[in-house]
Amino acid sequence: MTQVVDGTTGHVPAQQGPQGAGPGAPERTDAELLIAASILLADAALTAKQAGAELTGALSSGRFVLDALRRPGWALGTAVSCVKALTSPAGLGFGANGGLLGELARMAGSVTYRRPAKVAMAVDAFAMRIRAVAVEHPNLDSPLARRLTDAMVGGNRLEALRAMYALVERLGVTRALTTVSPVIMELLALSGLLDENPVNDDFSWVTLAGGVPTTDPFLGLPSSLLGYLNPGPGRAERADADSILEKVLGTSRNDIVSYVNDIGALGNHGLVLLRRVACADGQQRYVLLLPGTSFGLLSNSTPQDLVGAFDGLLRTDTTYTRAVKQLLLRSGLPAGSELMIVGHSLGGLTAMNLAMDVDVASTYRITHVITVGSPIDGKRPADHTTQVISLVNKHDVIPMLDGRGPASPNDIPDSWVELSWLDESYDYPLSHAPQAYSDTLRGELTTYRDQVNKLITAYDGEVIGNQPYMLRDK
């Protein structure tokens, strides 16, 4: 059963009943109504887009040409009606798309500032999402933030730049980024939808539908290009723990706070950890700990770099996953072993990518994937029995990059457990740090710590092996 828990209230929200369900039914908040309306508008926009593609395809099909030769009068009337529906403001409003002719017409409309009905509805849907998020994030409703979001909704890029400059001047870069982070995907989608570039719209439409975009929002470059930037075959070598890591691992146990602290001690310069546990039930099980991204350079010699982060978000076969698969082979992990993978940020993405890999999932029994501050909501494990647990600080920018932000129309699978909260670590990147998650889980939200620990009790026992590995691209 899905549990999307809000740390601001400390409980699983009650299910909302339909309107008019009676005096005992809980009232829906304005934010919920805005989300419901945005979903309807998004569906209408996507339907209008599909209708435009089908009309365009029908007009340019070979069958229509053959029918036109037999019945030219009918064909002319049909063509005029279809073109009117595609171009009239009372119809689809220049809604041609799909196929060579449709895409040329769409591009012509984009560069001449023709706004189809589908785009107008999509913009309104994004605007409603932003307003809904502002209910929970009051900083988004401040005058400076509203100035930015209003400019983005209006397609006024010059005013948006001025507003962003004013926001940064007032708050600084990190706090300005944190302020807009809950709607960063919506703002990027609006930018792509309302600019004159006709080749970057896919990002916006996928975001509108609640999916994970496979193109960038600015140039429309496909994710496959990341494969060329991140081509390493992956390599894993045994490593020795330094004195600090040894001290941390010496007190580690089967506890989510302990795992997050271990990941923090591993750092983000290529080290990961494979743990062997003699469990209380007499079985041996394994825990794999995967840290996140190093922000020092765009690309470095390890899989834990920014290029790898974007690659992990958009693809499953990455240098990080290949290196970890090498680790599992080198470690001699017996086939059929039960394995729990805990990852922070890119490490969580990689954990999900490994769980999605049919070869890995069929060789080992991945019982749990626990992600900390990771944008994983568009990914699904190959084994449906794998328990996915996602921990999200709502001030953290990174988990929002999967397209499912606070205002997403789509939900996660019923079998997942998502625990989310707002804490005092407001500014990014502090809000993304393992220490921020650890402090919250052992502080005011110990109930979440207990809930996660209860789900992983099979791994209670004596740690009988901690083996660090250094991962390299090549």
C-alpha positions as CSV (number, residue, x, y, z in Angstrom):
1,M,0.0,0.0,0.0
2,T,1.4,3.4,-1.0
3,Q,2.1,5.6,1.9
4,V,2.9,9.2,0.9
5,V,3.5,10.8,4.2
6,D,3.8,14.5,4.9
7,G,6.3,15.4,7.5
8,T,4.5,18.8,8.2
9,T,1.6,16.9,9.6
10,G,3.3,13.8,10.9
11,H,0.6,11.4,9.6
12,V,-0.6,9.7,6.4
13,P,-3.2,12.1,5.0
14,A,-6.8,10.8,5.0
15,Q,-8.2,9.9,1.6
16,Q,-10.4,12.7,0.3
17,G,-13.9,11.9,-0.5
18,P,-15.8,13.1,-3.6
19,Q,-17.6,16.4,-3.6
20,G,-21.0,16.2,-2.1
21,A,-20.2,12.9,-0.3
22,G,-22.0,14.1,2.8
23,P,-21.4,16.1,5.9
24,G,-18.9,13.6,7.2
25,A,-16.7,13.8,4.1
26,P,-13.4,15.7,4.6
27,E,-13.2,19.0,2.8
28,R,-10.9,19.4,-0.2
29,T,-8.4,22.2,0.0
30,D,-7.9,24.8,-2.6
31,A,-4.6,23.2,-3.6
32,E,-6.4,19.9,-4.2
33,L,-9.0,21.6,-6.4
34,L,-6.3,23.3,-8.4
35,I,-4.5,20.0,-8.9
36,A,-7.7,18.3,-10.0
37,A,-8.4,21.2,-12.5
38,S,-4.8,21.0,-13.8
39,I,-5.2,17.3,-14.4
40,L,-8.4,17.9,-16.5
41,L,-6.7,20.7,-18.4
42,A,-3.6,18.6,-19.0
43,D,-5.7,15.8,-20.3
44,A,-7.6,18.2,-22.6
45,A,-4.3,19.6,-23.9
46,L,-2.9,16.2,-24.6
47,T,-6.2,15.2,-26.3
48,A,-6.1,18.3,-28.5
49,K,-2.5,17.5,-29.4
50,Q,-3.5,14.0,-30.4
51,A,-6.5,15.3,-32.4
52,G,-4.3,17.7,-34.3
53,A,-1.9,14.9,-35.1
54,E,-4.7,12.6,-36.3
55,L,-6.3,15.4,-38.5
56,T,-2.9,16.2,-40.0
57,G,-2.2,12.5,-40.6
58,A,-5.5,12.0,-42.3
59,L,-5.0,15.0,-44.6
60,S,-1.6,13.9,-45.7
61,S,-2.3,10.2,-46.0
62,G,-2.2,8.3,-49.3
63,R,-5.7,7.1,-48.8
64,F,-7.0,10.7,-48.7
65,V,-5.1,11.5,-51.9
66,L,-6.7,8.4,-53.7
67,D,-10.2,9.4,-52.5
68,A,-9.6,13.0,-53.7
69,L,-8.9,11.7,-57.2
70,R,-12.2,9.8,-57.2
71,R,-14.3,12.5,-55.4
72,P,-12.6,15.8,-55.8
73,G,-15.6,17.8,-54.6
74,W,-15.9,15.8,-51.4
75,A,-12.1,16.0,-50.9
76,L,-12.0,19.8,-51.2
77,G,-14.8,20.3,-48.7
78,T,-13.2,17.8,-46.3
79,A,-9.8,19.5,-46.6
80,V,-11.3,22.9,-46.0
81,S,-13.1,21.7,-42.9
82,C,-10.0,20.0,-41.6
83,V,-7.8,23.0,-42.2
84,K,-10.3,25.3,-40.6
85,A,-10.4,23.0,-37.5
86,L,-6.6,22.9,-37.4
87,T,-6.1,26.7,-37.7
88,S,-9.2,28.5,-36.4
89,P,-9.0,30.0,-32.9
90,A,-12.4,28.5,-32.3
91,G,-10.9,25.1,-33.2
92,L,-7.5,23.7,-32.5
93,G,-5.8,27.0,-33.1
94,F,-3.0,26.1,-35.4
95,G,-2.8,22.6,-34.0
96,A,-1.1,20.7,-36.8
97,N,1.6,18.3,-35.7
98,G,3.0,14.8,-36.5
99,G,4.5,13.6,-39.8
100,L,6.6,15.7,-42.1
101,L,3.9,18.2,-43.1
102,G,2.5,18.4,-39.6
103,E,5.9,19.1,-38.0
104,L,6.8,21.7,-40.6
105,A,3.4,23.5,-40.0
106,R,4.0,23.2,-36.2
107,M,7.4,24.7,-36.5
108,A,6.1,27.5,-38.7
109,G,3.5,28.3,-36.0
110,S,6.0,28.2,-33.3
111,V,8.4,30.7,-34.9
112,T,5.5,33.0,-35.8
113,Y,4.2,33.0,-32.2
114,R,1.0,31.1,-33.1
115,R,-0.3,29.6,-29.8
116,P,-2.5,26.5,-30.4
117,A,-5.3,25.6,-28.1
118,K,-3.3,22.7,-26.8
119,V,-0.5,25.0,-25.7
120,A,-2.9,27.5,-24.1
121,M,-4.5,24.7,-22.1
122,A,-1.1,23.2,-21.1
123,V,0.1,26.7,-19.9
124,D,-3.0,27.0,-17.8
125,A,-2.5,23.5,-16.4
126,F,1.1,24.4,-15.4
127,A,0.0,27.7,-13.9
128,M,-2.5,25.8,-11.7
129,R,0.2,23.4,-10.6
130,I,2.4,26.3,-9.5
131,R,-0.5,28.0,-7.6
132,A,-1.2,24.7,-5.9
133,V,2.4,24.2,-4.8
134,A,2.5,27.8,-3.4
135,V,-0.2,26.8,-0.9
136,E,2.3,24.4,0.8
137,H,5.4,26.5,0.0
138,P,4.5,30.1,1.0
139,N,7.9,31.4,-0.3
140,L,6.6,30.7,-3.8
141,D,3.8,33.2,-3.1
142,S,6.1,36.1,-2.2
143,P,6.0,39.1,-4.5
144,L,9.4,38.4,-6.1
145,A,8.7,34.7,-6.7
146,R,5.2,35.5,-8.1
147,R,6.8,38.0,-10.4
148,L,9.0,35.2,-11.8
149,T,6.3,32.6,-12.1
150,D,3.9,35.0,-13.7
151,A,6.5,36.0,-16.2
152,M,7.1,32.4,-17.1
153,V,3.4,31.7,-17.4
154,G,3.1,34.7,-19.7
155,G,6.0,33.7,-21.8
156,N,7.8,36.9,-21.1
157,R,11.4,35.7,-20.9
158,L,13.0,39.2,-20.5
159,E,10.8,39.9,-17.5
160,A,11.5,36.4,-16.2
161,L,15.2,37.0,-16.3
162,R,14.8,40.3,-14.5
163,A,12.6,38.7,-11.9
164,M,15.2,35.9,-11.4
165,Y,17.9,38.4,-11.1
166,A,15.9,40.3,-8.5
167,L,15.2,37.1,-6.6
168,V,18.9,36.1,-6.6
169,E,19.9,39.7,-5.6
170,R,17.5,39.5,-2.6
171,L,18.0,35.9,-1.5
172,G,21.3,34.7,-2.9
173,V,21.7,31.9,-5.4
174,T,21.1,28.9,-3.2
175,R,18.0,30.3,-1.5
176,A,16.5,31.5,-4.8
177,L,17.1,28.1,-6.3
178,T,15.4,26.5,-3.2
179,T,12.5,28.9,-3.5
180,V,11.7,27.8,-7.0
181,S,12.8,24.2,-6.7
182,P,9.3,22.7,-6.0
183,V,8.2,23.9,-9.4
184,I,11.5,23.8,-11.3
185,M,10.1,21.2,-13.8
186,E,7.0,23.3,-14.5
187,L,9.1,26.4,-15.1
188,L,11.4,24.6,-17.5
189,A,8.4,23.1,-19.3
190,L,6.9,26.5,-19.7
191,S,10.1,27.8,-21.0
192,G,10.3,25.1,-23.6
193,L,6.6,25.4,-24.6
194,L,6.6,29.2,-25.0
195,D,9.9,29.9,-26.7
196,E,10.4,30.0,-30.5
197,N,12.5,26.8,-30.5
198,P,10.2,24.2,-32.2
199,V,12.4,21.2,-31.4
200,N,12.4,21.3,-27.5
201,D,8.7,20.9,-27.0
202,D,8.8,17.2,-26.2
203,F,10.3,18.0,-22.7
204,S,7.2,20.1,-22.0
205,W,4.6,17.6,-23.1
206,V,6.2,14.7,-21.2
207,T,6.4,16.9,-18.1
208,L,2.7,17.8,-18.5
209,A,1.8,14.1,-18.7
210,G,3.9,13.4,-15.5
211,G,6.6,11.4,-17.3
212,V,10.4,11.6,-17.2
213,P,11.6,13.7,-20.1
214,T,14.2,12.2,-22.4
215,T,15.3,15.5,-23.9
216,D,16.8,18.6,-22.5
217,P,14.4,21.6,-22.1
218,F,16.6,24.1,-23.9
219,L,17.9,22.6,-27.2
220,G,15.8,19.4,-27.3
221,L,18.9,17.2,-27.3
222,P,18.1,13.5,-26.8
223,S,19.3,11.6,-23.8
224,S,21.2,9.2,-26.1
225,L,23.8,11.9,-26.4
226,L,24.7,11.3,-22.7
227,G,25.8,7.8,-23.7
228,Y,28.6,9.4,-25.7
229,L,29.6,11.6,-22.8
230,N,29.4,8.8,-20.3
231,P,30.8,5.8,-22.2
232,G,33.0,4.1,-19.6
233,P,32.6,0.3,-19.3
234,G,32.8,0.6,-15.5
235,R,35.4,-0.9,-13.2
236,A,35.4,-2.0,-9.6
237,E,38.5,-2.6,-7.3
238,R,38.7,-3.6,-3.7
239,A,39.7,-0.7,-1.5
240,D,40.7,-0.2,2.2
241,A,38.7,2.0,4.5
242,D,40.5,4.9,6.1
243,S,40.5,5.5,9.8
244,I,37.4,7.7,9.8
245,L,35.4,5.3,7.6
246,E,36.5,2.4,9.8
247,K,35.3,4.1,12.9
248,V,31.9,4.9,11.4
249,L,31.5,1.4,10.0
250,G,32.5,-0.1,13.3
251,T,29.3,1.2,15.0
252,S,27.0,0.6,12.0
253,R,23.9,-1.5,12.2
254,N,20.7,-2.3,10.4
255,D,19.2,1.2,10.8
256,I,18.3,3.7,8.1
257,V,20.0,6.5,10.0
258,S,23.2,4.4,10.3
259,Y,23.0,3.6,6.6
260,V,22.7,7.3,5.7
261,N,25.7,8.1,8.0
262,D,27.7,5.3,6.3
263,I,27.0,6.8,2.9
264,G,28.1,10.2,4.1
265,A,31.3,8.7,5.4
266,L,32.0,7.0,2.1
267,G,32.0,10.4,0.4
268,N,31.3,10.9,-3.3
269,H,34.7,10.2,-4.9
270,G,34.0,6.7,-6.1
271,L,33.8,4.6,-2.9
272,V,30.9,2.2,-2.4
273,L,30.4,-0.5,0.2
274,L,29.2,-4.1,0.1
275,R,28.2,-5.5,3.5
276,R,27.7,-9.1,4.6
277,V,25.3,-9.7,7.5
278,A,24.7,-12.9,9.5
279,C,21.0,-12.3,10.1
280,A,19.0,-13.3,13.1
281,D,17.1,-16.0,11.2
282,G,20.4,-17.8,10.3
283,Q,20.6,-16.5,6.7
284,Q,23.4,-14.4,5.2
285,R,22.2,-11.3,3.4
286,Y,24.0,-8.4,1.8
287,V,23.6,-4.6,1.8
288,L,25.0,-2.4,-0.9
289,L,25.6,1.3,-0.1
290,L,25.8,3.8,-3.0
291,P,26.7,7.4,-2.5
292,G,25.7,10.3,-4.8
293,T,27.2,12.8,-7.0
294,S,30.4,14.8,-6.7
295,F,29.7,18.4,-7.7
296,G,33.3,19.4,-8.2
297,L,33.5,18.7,-11.9
298,L,31.1,18.0,-14.7
299,S,32.9,14.8,-15.4
300,N,35.6,12.9,-13.5
301,S,37.2,9.5,-13.5
302,T,34.5,7.9,-11.3
303,P,30.8,7.3,-12.1
304,Q,29.8,9.8,-9.4
305,D,29.8,12.9,-11.5
306,L,27.3,15.3,-13.0
307,V,27.3,13.7,-16.4
308,G,26.6,10.4,-14.7
309,A,23.8,12.0,-12.7
310,F,21.9,13.1,-15.8
311,D,22.7,9.8,-17.5
312,G,21.3,7.9,-14.5
313,L,18.1,9.9,-14.5
314,L,17.4,9.3,-18.2
315,R,18.8,5.8,-18.8
316,T,19.4,2.6,-16.9
317,D,22.6,1.3,-18.5
318,T,25.1,3.8,-17.2
319,T,28.8,3.7,-16.1
320,Y,27.7,3.6,-12.5
321,T,25.4,0.5,-13.0
322,R,28.1,-1.2,-15.1
323,A,30.7,-0.6,-12.4
324,V,28.4,-2.0,-9.7
325,K,27.7,-5.1,-11.8
326,Q,31.5,-5.6,-12.0
327,L,31.6,-5.2,-8.2
328,L,29.0,-7.9,-7.7
329,L,31.0,-10.3,-9.9
330,R,34.3,-9.5,-8.3
331,S,32.8,-10.0,-4.8
332,G,31.7,-13.5,-5.6
333,L,28.2,-12.7,-4.4
334,P,26.4,-16.1,-4.7
335,A,23.5,-16.2,-7.2
336,G,20.2,-16.0,-5.5
337,S,21.5,-14.0,-2.6
338,E,19.2,-11.5,-0.9
339,L,20.4,-8.0,-1.4
340,M,19.2,-4.6,-0.1
341,I,20.5,-1.5,-1.9
342,V,20.6,1.9,-0.2
343,G,21.5,4.9,-2.2
344,H,21.6,8.7,-1.8
345,S,20.9,11.0,-4.8
346,L,22.6,9.4,-7.9
347,G,23.2,6.4,-5.7
348,G,19.5,6.0,-5.3
349,L,19.0,6.4,-9.0
350,T,21.6,3.7,-9.6
351,A,19.9,1.4,-7.1
352,M,16.7,1.7,-9.0
353,N,18.5,1.2,-12.3
354,L,20.1,-2.0,-11.0
355,A,16.7,-3.2,-9.8
356,M,15.3,-2.5,-13.3
357,D,18.1,-4.6,-14.9
358,V,16.6,-8.0,-15.7
359,D,20.0,-9.7,-15.5
360,V,20.7,-8.4,-12.1
361,A,17.2,-8.9,-10.8
362,S,17.2,-12.5,-12.0
363,T,20.7,-13.3,-10.6
364,Y,20.1,-11.8,-7.1
365,R,17.0,-11.3,-5.0
366,I,16.8,-7.6,-4.6
367,T,14.5,-7.4,-1.6
368,H,14.6,-3.6,-0.9
369,V,15.7,-0.4,-2.6
370,I,15.9,2.5,-0.3
371,T,16.5,5.9,-1.9
372,V,17.4,9.1,-0.1
373,G,16.8,12.4,-2.0
374,S,16.7,10.6,-5.4
375,P,14.4,11.4,-8.5
376,I,13.3,7.8,-9.0
377,D,9.5,8.0,-9.5
378,G,9.6,7.3,-13.2
379,K,11.5,4.0,-12.7
380,R,10.1,0.6,-11.8
381,P,12.0,-2.5,-10.6
382,A,11.9,-5.6,-12.7
383,D,10.8,-7.8,-9.7
384,H,7.5,-6.5,-8.5
385,T,8.1,-7.9,-5.0
386,T,11.1,-5.5,-4.5
387,Q,10.1,-3.1,-1.7
388,V,10.9,0.5,-2.8
389,I,11.2,3.1,0.0
390,S,11.8,6.7,-1.0
391,L,12.8,9.4,1.5
392,V,12.3,13.0,0.3
393,N,13.0,16.3,1.9
394,K,10.7,18.7,0.1
395,H,13.3,21.5,0.3
396,D,15.6,19.3,-1.7
397,V,15.8,20.2,-5.4
398,I,17.1,16.9,-6.7
399,P,14.1,14.6,-6.1
400,M,12.0,16.9,-8.2
401,L,14.0,16.3,-11.4
402,D,12.0,13.1,-12.3
403,G,9.0,15.1,-13.4
404,R,6.9,14.1,-10.4
405,G,7.0,17.2,-8.2
406,P,4.5,18.2,-5.5
407,A,2.0,19.0,-8.2
408,S,2.4,16.0,-10.5
409,P,-0.8,14.5,-11.8
410,N,0.6,11.0,-11.5
411,D,1.2,8.9,-8.4
412,I,3.7,6.2,-7.5
413,P,2.8,2.5,-7.3
414,D,0.7,1.2,-4.5
415,S,3.5,-1.0,-3.2
416,W,5.9,1.8,-2.7
417,V,6.5,3.7,0.6
418,E,7.3,7.4,0.2
419,L,8.1,9.4,3.3
420,S,8.4,13.2,2.7
421,W,8.8,16.2,4.9
422,L,9.8,19.8,5.3
423,D,12.6,20.4,7.8
424,E,14.8,23.3,8.8
425,S,17.5,22.6,6.2
426,Y,16.0,25.0,3.8
427,D,18.8,25.9,1.4
428,Y,20.1,23.7,-1.3
429,P,22.6,22.0,-1.3
430,L,22.3,21.6,2.5
431,S,18.8,20.2,2.1
432,H,20.2,17.5,-0.2
433,A,23.1,16.4,2.1
434,P,23.0,13.0,3.7
435,Q,23.6,14.7,7.0
436,A,20.4,16.7,6.7
437,Y,18.4,13.5,6.1
438,S,20.1,11.7,8.9
439,D,19.5,14.6,11.4
440,T,15.8,14.7,10.5
441,L,15.3,11.0,10.8
442,R,16.9,10.8,14.2
443,G,15.3,14.0,15.4
444,E,11.8,15.2,15.0
445,L,10.8,12.4,12.6
446,T,12.0,9.4,14.5
447,T,8.6,7.8,13.6
448,Y,9.8,7.6,10.0
449,R,13.0,6.0,11.1
450,D,11.1,3.4,13.0
451,Q,8.8,2.8,10.1
452,V,11.7,2.2,7.7
453,N,13.5,0.0,10.2
454,K,10.4,-2.1,10.7
455,L,10.3,-2.8,6.9
456,I,14.0,-4.0,6.9
457,T,14.0,-6.2,10.0
458,A,15.0,-9.2,7.9
459,Y,18.5,-7.7,7.8
460,D,18.9,-7.5,11.6
461,G,21.9,-9.4,12.7
462,E,25.7,-9.3,13.1
463,V,27.8,-7.5,10.5
464,I,30.5,-10.0,9.4
465,G,32.0,-8.1,6.5
466,N,32.4,-4.5,5.3
467,Q,34.2,-4.3,1.9
468,P,34.7,-0.9,0.3
469,Y,35.1,-0.8,-3.5
470,M,36.5,2.0,-5.6
471,L,34.5,2.4,-8.8
472,R,36.1,3.9,-11.9
473,D,34.7,4.8,-15.4
474,K,37.4,2.8,-17.1
